[in-house]
Amino acid sequence: MKKYLFTVLSVFMLVSILTGCSINKLAVNMVADMLSGEESLVFVGDDDPELIGEALPFALKLYESLLESNPDNKRLLLACGKAFCLYAFSNVQTPASMLPDDEFEKQEKMNLRAKKLFLRAKKYVLHALELENPEFVRLLSRDESDKAFLLINDKDLPYLYWTGTAWMGAVSTDPFDMSLLVSLPLAVKCIEKVVDIDDSYDSGGAHELLLSYYGALPEGMGNGEEKARFHFNKAVEYSRGEKASPYLALATSVCISKQDIEEFKSLIDMVIAIDTTEPSEFRLFNILAQQKARWYSDHIEDFFIVE
């Protein structure tokens, strides 16, 4: 992490010097390409969530500083949106969900902050999607989603996926925000379209989002459990069983809704058993999922009737 930040700062300073203290678009593009590399495990492969939480704010403001010089850089917009999603989820929303009941006001404040961060992420990625496919965004804004989604192609997938991710993340932080709640079907459509075009996208990440969505539906509404389990199986398949969050999502949605404590415990055990000793694309998220799983295990009586 330190080496990464040193490299970023070095490039940033060098570019400033070579351009007379004003960063031109070519220089920004070079830095953006380095920062937005899809294969980097600098953040997601780390085993220290606190370290990542402390490093991310600097990265977020660096992204935004670069965007001031080149606001239409699609790769940088995408990287910025993804980073805001990561920070909102891992360092604001997740800690808020584990606060005790007597800290309700603090939890509410943190959830509001998470919502704002998710919406900022959505703004950045949706702008990138607009640059890639302007007609899609125009039709979407005119409530012509059926026509809009016919225009989506392979090149749009990263932007569509992270737009839907940020959108659904914002809704999850505030179920009483009616304007957001009304827009939820469009966010879900974004993710379903990703699945239609590339079933395995992001190692099954789209399936995991749909698992959480359908698993949260009231019993008997739209075959929620059946769809949730379908997407659970797909998420596990495409992540090769190496990602903890699909097990946690099924446990905390379907199992709690059905009051199936035995399956809940079994899934929690699977989450905790996943190896996090080696760097991988899932490492940080697995550690966060394990922290949440242990919290659920310690508070099981809050969710189940236990003798």
Summary of the structure (lengths in Angstrom):
residues: 307
radius of gyration: 19.9
end to end distance: 46.9
largest distance: 71.2
contacts: 993
relative contact order: 0.08
helix: 76%
strand: 0%
